[in-house]
Amino acid sequence: MAGSEEYKAKINKIIQDKGLCSYMNATKWRELKAGVSELPFQPPFVIKSVDEEETEYHQFTQDVYFGGDWGLYLDNGMTTRGLSAIMK
């Protein structure tokens, strides 16, 4: 349990230090997923934790040919705190 609390404190410090804020609550994520499910394709995306260094993989500097599994995220009670989703 102590490790989990230490990780939460680390994430909260990064959020505070970088001045990050949430743009989407759980309702907005559900609405986004519902809208995406109506598209004829699943747009690619990358999930990045705020404590993860950004790499070229996160940049989408060129077209990608993989789809995102939108059903995997946020259906299992996963928290969005500490995550950022980058879509192209």
N, C-alpha and C positions, 0 to 999 in steps of 0.2 A: 504493500500500500504506500509506503514511503516513497518508492520510486515514482509511482503515479502522481503523487502530490508534488514531487520535485519537478516532474515534467510539466504539470499544469502551471507551476510557478514560472518555469522557464518560458513557456509559451506566452503567458500573460505579460512577462517582462518584455519580450520581443514585441508583442502587440503594442504595449505602452510606449516603448522606446522608439518604435517606427511610426507611431501615431496612426496605426491601422484601425479600421472600423468595419463593421459588418454592413454590407449593402443588402443582403438578402436573409430574411428569416426563414424558418422552416416552411411557412406557407408559400413564400415566393419561390423556394426551391421546388416545392410540389407543383406549383403552377408552371414553372419552367420545364420540368420533366413532362408534365402533361402536354405542353405545347410541342416539345421535341418529339414526343411519341406520335404526334399527328404528321410529322414530316415524312417524306418518302425515303429518308436516309437518316442514319444516326451520326450527327456531327462529331468529329474527333475532339477530344479534350484531354487535358493533362491535369491531374490533381497534384498539387505541391503543398507540402506543409510549410508553415511560415518559418520553421527552423531549418528548412532544407535550403541549401545553396542553389540558386538558379543556374542552370546549365543551358547549353545550346538546345538540348532536348525540350526545354520549356519554351523556347522562342517561336516555334512554328515559322522559321525563316523561309521554308519552302513548303510546297504542297505535301500533305501526308495522305497516305492511302489506307489508313486503318480507321475503323469506326470506333466510337466510344460505346461502352456498355453502360448506358444511362440507368438501367435497372439495378445495377450493382450498388450504386451509392444512394444513401439517404433513405432506403427502404428498411434498413435494419437498425434504426435509431442512432446511426452514426452521427456524431456531432460535427458541425461545420466550423466550430471554433478552432482556429489553428490551421485551417485549410484554405487554399485559394484555388479556384478552378480557372483554367485558362482555356478559352475556346477560340477556334478560328472559324 
